[in-house]
Amino acid sequence: MSSSVIKTVGYDPARRILDVEFHNEHVYRYDDVDNATFAEFMAAESKGRYFNEHIQHGYEYERLL
């Protein structure tokens, strides 16, 4: 992934779960992320900016690592 902040992402559309791994090795799981939001995230010119503005505080999450 081309981002200075985000290393990798994984998405399970059936469960609507988004996993985000950051370059600092922390991994967070975001619940109830719809397909449209994930598609917009992947299409965003700046993944970090989109994440900060639309995902980080908009969904329940837990830290996995």
TIRO-2110 file (N, C-alpha, C; in Angstrom, 1 decimal):
// TIRO-2110
0.8, -1.2, 0.0, N, 1, A
0.0, 0.0, 0.0, CA, 1, A
0.9, 1.2, 0.0, C, 1, A
0.5, 2.2, -0.8, N, 2, A
1.3, 3.4, -0.9, CA, 2, A
0.8, 4.4, 0.1, C, 2, A
1.3, 4.4, 1.3, N, 3, A
0.9, 5.3, 2.4, CA, 3, A
2.1, 5.5, 3.4, C, 3, A
2.3, 6.7, 3.8, N, 4, A
3.4, 6.9, 4.8, CA, 4, A
3.0, 6.4, 6.2, C, 4, A
1.7, 6.2, 6.4, N, 5, A
1.2, 5.8, 7.8, CA, 5, A
0.7, 4.4, 7.8, C, 5, A
0.0, 4.0, 6.8, N, 6, A
-0.7, 2.7, 6.8, CA, 6, A
0.2, 1.7, 6.0, C, 6, A
0.4, 0.5, 6.6, N, 7, A
1.3, -0.5, 5.9, CA, 7, A
0.4, -1.4, 5.1, C, 7, A
-0.6, -2.0, 5.7, N, 8, A
-1.5, -2.9, 5.0, CA, 8, A
-2.9, -2.8, 5.5, C, 8, A
-3.9, -3.3, 4.7, N, 9, A
-5.3, -3.3, 5.1, CA, 9, A
-5.8, -4.7, 4.7, C, 9, A
-6.8, -5.1, 5.4, N, 10, A
-7.6, -6.3, 5.1, CA, 10, A
-9.0, -6.1, 5.3, C, 10, A
-9.9, -6.6, 4.4, N, 11, A
-11.3, -6.3, 4.6, CA, 11, A
-12.1, -7.6, 4.3, C, 11, A
-13.0, -7.9, 5.2, N, 12, A
-13.9, -9.0, 5.1, CA, 12, A
-15.3, -8.4, 4.8, C, 12, A
-15.8, -8.4, 3.5, N, 13, A
-17.1, -7.8, 3.2, CA, 13, A
-18.3, -8.5, 3.9, C, 13, A
-18.2, -9.8, 4.0, N, 14, A
-19.3, -10.6, 4.6, CA, 14, A
-19.5, -10.2, 6.1, C, 14, A
-18.4, -9.9, 6.8, N, 15, A
-18.4, -9.6, 8.2, CA, 15, A
-18.3, -8.1, 8.4, C, 15, A
-18.0, -7.3, 7.4, N, 16, A
-17.9, -5.9, 7.4, CA, 16, A
-16.8, -5.4, 8.4, C, 16, A
-15.7, -6.2, 8.4, N, 17, A
-14.6, -5.9, 9.3, CA, 17, A
-13.4, -5.4, 8.5, C, 17, A
-12.8, -4.3, 8.9, N, 18, A
-11.6, -3.7, 8.3, CA, 18, A
-10.5, -3.8, 9.3, C, 18, A
-9.4, -4.5, 8.9, N, 19, A
-8.1, -4.5, 9.7, CA, 19, A
-7.1, -3.6, 9.1, C, 19, A
-6.5, -2.8, 9.9, N, 20, A
-5.5, -1.8, 9.4, CA, 20, A
-4.2, -2.0, 10.2, C, 20, A
-3.1, -2.2, 9.5, N, 21, A
-1.8, -2.3, 10.1, CA, 21, A
-1.0, -1.1, 9.7, C, 21, A
-0.5, -0.4, 10.7, N, 22, A
0.3, 0.8, 10.6, CA, 22, A
1.8, 0.5, 10.5, C, 22, A
2.5, 1.4, 10.0, N, 23, A
4.0, 1.2, 9.9, CA, 23, A
4.6, 1.0, 11.2, C, 23, A
4.0, 1.4, 12.3, N, 24, A
4.5, 1.2, 13.7, CA, 24, A
4.2, -0.2, 14.2, C, 24, A
3.6, -1.0, 13.3, N, 25, A
3.3, -2.4, 13.6, CA, 25, A
2.0, -2.6, 14.4, C, 25, A
1.3, -1.5, 14.8, N, 26, A
0.0, -1.6, 15.5, CA, 26, A
-1.0, -2.1, 14.5, C, 26, A
-1.9, -2.9, 14.9, N, 27, A
-3.0, -3.4, 14.1, CA, 27, A
-4.3, -3.1, 14.8, C, 27, A
-5.3, -2.5, 14.1, N, 28, A
-6.6, -2.2, 14.6, CA, 28, A
-7.7, -2.8, 13.8, C, 28, A
-8.7, -3.3, 14.4, N, 29, A
-9.9, -3.8, 13.7, CA, 29, A
-11.1, -2.9, 13.9, C, 29, A
-11.7, -2.5, 12.8, N, 30, A
-12.8, -1.6, 12.7, CA, 30, A
-14.1, -2.4, 12.3, C, 30, A
-15.1, -2.3, 13.1, N, 31, A
-16.4, -3.0, 12.9, CA, 31, A
-17.4, -2.3, 12.1, C, 31, A
-18.2, -3.0, 11.3, N, 32, A
-19.4, -2.5, 10.6, CA, 32, A
-19.0, -1.5, 9.5, C, 32, A
-17.9, -1.7, 8.9, N, 33, A
-17.4, -0.9, 7.8, CA, 33, A
-18.1, -1.4, 6.5, C, 33, A
-18.9, -0.5, 5.9, N, 34, A
-19.6, -0.9, 4.7, CA, 34, A
-18.7, -1.0, 3.4, C, 34, A
-19.2, -1.7, 2.4, N, 35, A
-18.4, -1.9, 1.2, CA, 35, A
-18.0, -0.6, 0.5, C, 35, A
-19.0, 0.4, 0.5, N, 36, A
-18.8, 1.6, -0.2, CA, 36, A
-17.6, 2.4, 0.5, C, 36, A
-17.6, 2.4, 1.8, N, 37, A
-16.6, 3.1, 2.6, CA, 37, A
-15.2, 2.5, 2.3, C, 37, A
-15.2, 1.1, 2.3, N, 38, A
-13.9, 0.5, 2.0, CA, 38, A
-13.4, 0.8, 0.5, C, 38, A
-14.4, 0.8, -0.4, N, 39, A
-14.0, 1.1, -1.8, CA, 39, A
-13.5, 2.6, -1.9, C, 39, A
-14.1, 3.5, -1.2, N, 40, A
-13.6, 4.9, -1.2, CA, 40, A
-12.3, 5.0, -0.6, C, 40, A
-12.0, 4.2, 0.5, N, 41, A
-10.8, 4.2, 1.2, CA, 41, A
-9.7, 3.8, 0.2, C, 41, A
-9.9, 2.7, -0.5, N, 42, A
-8.9, 2.1, -1.4, CA, 42, A
-8.7, 3.1, -2.6, C, 42, A
-9.7, 3.8, -3.0, N, 43, A
-9.6, 4.7, -4.2, CA, 43, A
-9.0, 6.1, -3.8, C, 43, A
-9.0, 6.4, -2.5, N, 44, A
-8.5, 7.7, -2.1, CA, 44, A
-7.1, 8.0, -2.4, C, 44, A
-6.8, 9.2, -2.9, N, 45, A
-5.4, 9.6, -3.2, CA, 45, A
-4.5, 9.5, -2.0, C, 45, A
-5.1, 9.9, -0.9, N, 46, A
-4.3, 9.9, 0.4, CA, 46, A
-5.1, 8.9, 1.3, C, 46, A
-4.5, 7.7, 1.5, N, 47, A
-5.2, 6.7, 2.4, CA, 47, A
-5.2, 7.2, 3.8, C, 47, A
-4.1, 7.8, 4.3, N, 48, A
-4.0, 8.3, 5.6, CA, 48, A
-5.0, 9.4, 5.9, C, 48, A
-5.2, 10.3, 5.0, N, 49, A
-6.1, 11.4, 5.2, CA, 49, A
-7.6, 10.8, 5.2, C, 49, A
-7.9, 9.9, 4.3, N, 50, A
-9.2, 9.3, 4.3, CA, 50, A
-9.5, 8.6, 5.6, C, 50, A
-8.5, 7.8, 6.0, N, 51, A
-8.6, 7.0, 7.2, CA, 51, A
-8.9, 8.0, 8.4, C, 51, A
-8.1, 9.0, 8.5, N, 52, A
-8.3, 10.0, 9.6, CA, 52, A
-9.6, 10.7, 9.6, C, 52, A
-10.1, 11.0, 8.4, N, 53, A
-11.4, 11.8, 8.3, CA, 53, A
-12.6, 10.9, 8.3, C, 53, A
-12.5, 9.7, 7.9, N, 54, A
-13.8, 8.9, 7.7, CA, 54, A
-13.8, 7.6, 8.5, C, 54, A
-12.7, 7.1, 9.0, N, 55, A
-12.7, 5.7, 9.6, CA, 55, A
-12.3, 5.8, 11.0, C, 55, A
-11.2, 6.4, 11.3, N, 56, A
-10.6, 6.4, 12.6, CA, 56, A
-11.5, 6.6, 13.8, C, 56, A
-12.4, 7.6, 13.7, N, 57, A
-13.3, 7.9, 14.9, CA, 57, A
-14.7, 7.6, 14.5, C, 57, A
-15.0, 7.0, 13.3, N, 58, A
-16.3, 6.8, 12.9, CA, 58, A
-16.9, 5.4, 13.1, C, 58, A
-16.0, 4.5, 13.6, N, 59, A
-16.4, 3.1, 13.8, CA, 59, A
-15.8, 2.6, 15.1, C, 59, A
-16.5, 1.6, 15.7, N, 60, A
-16.0, 1.0, 16.8, CA, 60, A
-14.8, 0.2, 16.4, C, 60, A
-13.8, 0.1, 17.3, N, 61, A
-12.6, -0.6, 16.9, CA, 61, A
-11.9, -1.2, 18.2, C, 61, A
-11.0, -2.1, 17.9, N, 62, A
-10.2, -2.7, 18.9, CA, 62, A
-8.8, -2.9, 18.4, C, 62, A
-7.8, -2.7, 19.3, N, 63, A
-6.4, -2.9, 18.9, CA, 63, A
-6.1, -4.4, 19.0, C, 63, A
-5.6, -5.0, 18.0, N, 64, A
-5.2, -6.4, 17.9, CA, 64, A
-3.8, -6.6, 18.3, C, 64, A
-2.9, -5.7, 17.9, N, 65, A
-1.5, -5.8, 18.2, CA, 65, A
-0.9, -4.4, 18.5, C, 65, A
END
